Amino acid sequence: MERIAIIDLGSNSVRFVIMHIESDGAYKLVYQEKKGIRLSEGMTENHMSLTEAAQERALSCMRVYAHMASVHHITHMIAVATAAVRNAVNGNNFLSRVQQETGIPLKVITGKQEAELGYRGVVNTINETDFIMFDLGGASIEISLIKNRQRIESVSLPLGAVTVTEKFHSQETVSSDVKKSMRDYIKQYLRPLEWLKNQSLPIIGVGGTMRNLAKIHQKKFHYAIPKLHNYEISCTDLFDLCALICDKNYEERKKIPGLSSERADIIVAGVLIISELVRMINPSRLIVSGCGLREGLFFYYYGPSYMNGQNYPRDMLLFSVLNYRHTLPLDDDRHSRYVTSLAVSMFDQWKPMHHLLPRDRQLLTASGLLHDIGKLINYYNHAAHSAYMIANAHIFGLSHHEQIICALIAAFHHGYSGKMTRFISYYQVLNSEELTRVRRLSLFLSMAEALDETYEQCVKKLSCHVQETAADIEIELYSGNCDTARHSLEPLMSSFEKTFKKPLSITWKTDGTRLL
């Protein structure tokens, strides 16, 4: 068992997280705090020195974090500082003060190291293969080109939400002339990056500005899922948000729904940096990442010991689902694994009938492995509890819609019910095609659950066939008693016929003998 403390001292804010790692490698977040300290504030006017006031704000947080690390019995601490300390002429003196006053071994990372860690945080939590990512902070932006999940190019530029704000004094009302000067200033740093131009790849954005844009967007469209990670914004909507923000003064910006009041003074610079980058790249999609440098620091530590030295898991979704399942204080998972295998077997054998996609097989697997976790809350209505937990869990490798699909598959693992939808607040998020997929996938899971109603794992083999007018399933048992399975499975036959427009014929078999 390990307890890892991670400190990310940025130019605008500082974050402190504690990760718990079990002996089997399962990990979970157990504590997190973020504090806006504006460490880079005043550096432009102070000859690139950290001001005394900014240092004191940072040191105050570090004293608290040192105490928290002691209370939580931290076994390993990772503490890094980024652009503000990296660029400050008195950065080394500040590091010495932190060490002397708190005992925290704070280290400065280079721009390239910052880009590498941001890449690690994204490539372990968002299932994209080729993309461009950026991490916009208070004093710098790191941009990377990723191909086949490998980092090909990276650059760190001195463009940050705080530093650009201070340079152009854009805290209050921003005139058209000032906005044009800001855009021109940003372009002169981006223009030489030939490897970025017109890539037409997805952009994944990290940082507080990007998260705030996502919050504003979600508020504007009354988005039903309270989650930022892996949220998508169209380029058109991004430019509309940029215009909305830049046309308001400071007091008006503070009233924008979703915008953090502590970021209202620096948001103009932040959105102009992002919008100019987007114009240059012309991306196919714009994706928000809630994971970045901190998660990258964790996976940089975690990978060598728990992922066979890999930078990222080969199957992100399965790895994340199993990790989440193993962090829950439940009984062994033999039943959920067995039920999942039966459901997937039906999926594979009935492909000519269901016309679902290979990705749906992965969603069925994820739902099956987690379908009973709601028992942690209460056995009664545990399917609804499972759905809620899946919908809100920190599971990587799923889009927002896919996570809701998995939640609903689990919700219906005892059979589809219109009443159950009342318990799922996200039901209206899915379209009719997605709901059809849910009904078909949940039927396979509910049939598999029925076949292991006794938790005996008595089904040896399933043989599924589809005819022009009917579907057949032969169920071979290890033992001769099929009463419980028959009792649980037969009520689902009408749902099967309604879902697939074919009646289902069931044959029971054991030891070469067919059971009627």
C-alpha positions, 0 to 999 in steps of 0.5 A, spaced: 500 500 500 502 506 498 500 514 499 502 519 494 502 526 495 502 530 488 503 538 488 503 542 482 505 549 483 503 553 477 503 560 475 496 561 477 494 556 482 497 550 486 493 543 486 495 538 492 492 531 491 493 524 495 493 518 491 492 511 494 495 505 491 492 498 494 497 492 494 494 489 488 495 496 484 488 499 484 488 506 485 484 512 487 484 519 489 483 520 496 484 528 497 484 534 492 485 541 493 486 547 489 488 554 491 488 560 486 495 564 488 497 568 482 504 566 483 506 570 477 502 576 478 507 582 478 513 579 475 512 583 469 513 589 473 518 586 478 523 585 473 521 577 472 522 576 480 517 573 484 514 578 489 514 577 496 506 577 496 506 572 491 511 567 495 507 568 501 501 566 498 505 560 496 508 558 502 502 559 506 499 553 502 505 549 502 505 549 510 498 546 510 500 541 505 506 539 509 501 538 515 496 534 510 502 529 508 504 528 515 496 526 517 495 522 511 502 518 512 504 519 505 509 514 503 512 518 497 511 526 495 512 529 488 512 536 488 513 540 482 513 548 480 512 550 473 513 557 468 513 562 474 518 559 478 522 557 472 522 564 469 523 568 475 530 570 477 529 569 484 526 562 483 532 558 486 531 562 492 524 561 493 525 553 492 530 554 498 525 557 502 520 552 501 525 547 503 527 550 509 520 552 511 516 546 510 520 540 508 517 539 501 522 538 496 519 542 490 523 542 484 522 546 477 521 542 471 522 544 464 517 546 459 519 540 455 518 536 461 511 539 463 509 538 456 511 530 457 507 530 463 501 533 460 501 528 455 502 522 460 496 525 463 492 525 457 494 519 454 492 515 460 485 518 460 482 520 453 482 514 448 484 518 442 490 516 437 492 522 433 491 529 436 494 535 438 494 537 445 495 544 449 496 545 456 495 553 458 497 555 464 498 562 468 505 563 464 506 558 459 502 554 454 505 547 452 503 544 445 504 537 443 503 533 436 501 526 438 501 521 432 499 513 434 499 515 441 506 517 441 508 525 442 512 527 436 513 534 437 512 539 443 514 546 444 513 551 451 511 558 449 511 564 454 504 565 453 500 565 459 493 567 461 496 571 467 502 574 463 499 576 457 493 579 461 499 583 465 502 585 458 496 588 455 492 590 462 486 586 459 483 585 466 477 590 465 474 593 459 478 591 452 478 595 446 478 592 439 485 595 438 487 592 444 484 585 442 487 586 435 494 587 439 493 581 443 492 577 437 498 579 433 502 578 439 499 571 440 500 569 433 507 571 433 509 565 437 504 561 434 506 562 426 513 559 426 510 552 428 509 549 421 508 542 424 501 545 427 498 548 421 492 545 418 493 538 421 485 537 422 486 533 428 482 533 434 485 538 439 485 536 447 485 542 451 488 542 458 488 548 464 483 552 467 481 557 462 479 551 457 475 548 463 471 554 464 470 555 457 466 548 458 463 550 464 460 556 460 458 552 454 454 547 459 450 552 462 448 555 456 446 549 453 443 546 460 447 540 459 445 534 463 452 531 465 456 534 471 462 532 468 468 536 464 473 531 462 472 529 455 467 534 454 466 536 446 465 544 444 465 545 436 469 550 434 464 555 432 461 555 439 468 556 441 469 562 437 462 565 440 464 564 447 470 568 445 466 574 442 461 573 448 467 574 453 471 579 450 465 584 449 464 584 456 467 588 462 470 585 468 464 586 472 459 583 466 464 577 466 463 575 473 456 574 472 457 569 466 454 563 468 459 558 469 465 562 469 469 562 476 469 569 479 477 569 480 478 568 473 474 573 470 480 578 470 484 573 466 479 570 462 480 574 456 487 573 455 486 565 456 480 565 450 484 569 445 490 564 446 486 558 445 482 561 439 488 563 435 491 556 436 484 553 434 484 558 428 491 556 426 490 548 426 483 548 424 481 542 428 476 536 427 474 537 434 475 540 440 475 536 447 476 538 454 481 534 458 480 535 466 486 531 467 493 534 465 500 535 469 498 532 476 495 526 473 501 525 468 506 526 475 502 520 478 502 515 471 509 517 471 510 514 478 505 509 477 507 506 470 514 503 471 511 499 477 504 497 476 503 497 468 509 493 466 513 500 464 508 502 459 506 509 458 499 508 458 494 501 458 493 497 452 485 497 453 484 504 457 477 502 458 478 495 461 483 497 465 479 503 468 473 499 469 477 494 473 481 499 477 474 502 479 471 495 481 477 493 485 477 500 489 470 498 492 469 494 498 465 489 495 465 481 495 469 478 490 467 479 482 467 472 480 459 473 479 460 479 475 466 476 471 462 470 469 455 474 467 459 478 463 462 472 459 456 469 458 453 476 455 459 477 451 458 470 448 451 471 446 453 478 443 458 474 439 454 469 436 448 473 435 452 478 431 447 477 424 441 478 428 443 484 433 447 489 428 451 492 433 458 495 433 465 492 436 465 498 440 458 496 443 462 489 445 466 493 449 461 497 452 457 491 454 463 488 457 464 494 462 457 494 464 457 487 465 463 488 470 460 493 474 452 491 474 452 489 481 456 495 484 450 498 487 449 493 492 454 497 496 449 502 497 443 498 498 441 491 495 434 494 494 434 497 487 441 496 486 440 496 479 439 504 479 444 505 484 449 501 480 447 506 474 448 512 478 455 510 480 457 508 473 454 515 470 458 518 475 464 514 476 471 516 474 472 511 468 477 513 463 476 511 455 468 513 455 465 519 451 459 522 455 454 518 451 458 512 452 458 512 460 450 514 460 449 508 455 453 503 460 449 506 466 443 504 463 445 497 461 447 496 468 440 499 470 436 494 466 440 488 468 434 484 471 430 486 464 428 492 461 423 497 465 420 503 463 419 505 470 427 504 471 428 510 467 425 515 472 431 513 476 436 515 471 436 523 470 441 522 464 436 518 460 434 524 455 441 525 453 441 519 449 438 519 442 433 514 439 439 510 436 443 510 442 436 507 446 435 502 441 443 499 443 441 500 450 435 495 450 439 490 445 445 490 450 441 490 456 437 484 454 444 480 453 446 482 460 439 480 463 439 474 460 446 472 462 444 475 469 438 470 469 443 464 468 447 465 474 441 467 479 444 462 484 451 464 483 453 457 482 456 458 475 453 452 472 452 454 465 458 450 461 457 453 454 452 457 450 450 455 443 446 461 439 443 461 432 439 465 428 434 463 423 430 467 418 424 467 423 426 465 430 433 465 434 435 459 438 439 458 444 442 451 447 444 452 454 449 446 456 449 445 464 455 442 468 449 440 473 442 437 471 438 442 475 436 448 470 429 450 474 432 456 477 435 458 471 429 457 467 425 460 472 429 467 471 430 466 464 423 465 461 420 472 463 425 475 458 423 471 452 417 476 451 422 482 451 427 478 446 421 477 441 419 485 442 427 487 441 429 483 435 422 481 432 424 474 433 421 468 438 426 465 442 427 457 443 431 455 449 434 448 449 437 445 456 442 440 455 447 436 460 451 430 460 449 429 453 441 429 455 436 434 453 432 437 458 425 439 456 
